[in-house]
Structures are given as structure tokens and as C-alpha cells.
Amino acid sequence: MKKIKLVALALAVGTFYNCKEVKKEAQEAAEEAETAVEEMKEEIAVESIKFTMEPKSESTVKGEVSFTEENGEVKMIAVLTGLTEGEHAIHIHDKADCSSADGKSTGGHWNPTSEPHGKWGAAEGYHKGDIGNFIADAEGNATKEFTTDQWCIGCDDPNKNIVGKAVIVHQGVDDFESQPSGAAGARVSCTGIIQ
């Protein structure tokens, strides 16, 4: 009878420690899963901001521009009306200040790395604000989309952070050569990127 009691006691103690070990492993697995979920949330976090473009230089150019950051890339979509038919330049400028009638309160192109003006991706260099050109249709409407991993929304990197800058649409075309601005003409629409 003593042997049966000892075996029963040994089984009970073994089961207790086994359950305790299983519980500990389950808790560790749950904590690892929670950490993995948090890391995934950070990786796929989406940040989005949208602003209204306002006419400048006695133009009628209006619209909206949005920036969405996802998976380390920022996508800009500008939807514009009131343009003259044909090609126009669009840039990010240094200051989120659209207070002047001609849009010049925004300063020059955003160029945190002190590169020459040029076409985006050019080996000779380009400004972080050198987005390029787009075409307006016969009714003066246009959409420009642009995606890059060289921008961020509100991050700590001053060479990538677009917050505190402005979007400018120009009357003319960026020639990608003239320094420092591409000879794109009057600033006909503006919005400040302030989060």
C-alpha cells in the first residue's frame, strides 16, 4: 500500500511540475507572439497627411496634395485644377510658409544634402524636393503621383523629413539643368506641409 501511495505522490508531484513547466512555456510563447505582433504593427504603420493647395501669383490653380507613408516609402498624390494646358513643374520647397502672394515665402527647393538641382535620381545630383514635371489636360486638370524611400513624415532624419516644408506648383516646366531651380517660372499654387 505504501508503494501505491509513493507512486501516486510521485505522479502528482511530476504532474504539478509538468503543468507548471507547460504554463511557463505557454506564457513565454504568448509574450513572443505579442512582441512579434507589435513589431509587425510598427513595420506596417501607415501615416497619412492631406493639404489643400491654394492659388498664387494671380492664378486659379487649386487642389489637394496627400502624403502617405507605408513600409518605409512615402507616396505623394497631387490632384490639381485651374492649370493652363501642358507641362508644369512641382517641387517641395524649404519652408511651410505660403503667406506671400507669389509663393516665394516658401524659399528655395528643399535641398538638405546640398546637391545641385537636377532630375530625380540623376547621378550628377538632385534636390530632395526635385519631384519633376506633370501634364495638365485641356481642362486644366492634372494628377501627379510620386513615391520614394528618401522621404518620411515626421521622422528624426532632417535629410528625409518633409514636415515643415511646402509643395509648389510652377507655371512652367523644370528643365532639370538651370541652377538652382530648373527655370520653372512663377509659383502658381502652394501648400505648407505642417503636421
Buried (B, 14 or more C-beta within 10 A) or exposed (E): EEEEEEEEEEEEEEEEEEEEEEEEEEEEEEEEEEEEEEEEEEEEEEBEBEBEBBBBBEBEBBBBBEBBBBEEEBBBBBBBBBBBEBBBBBBBBBBBBBEEEEBBBBBBBBBBEEBBBBBBEEEEBBBBBBBBBBEBEEEBBBEBEBEBEBBBBEBEEEEBBBBBBBBBBBBBBBBBEEEEBBBBBBBBBBBBBEE
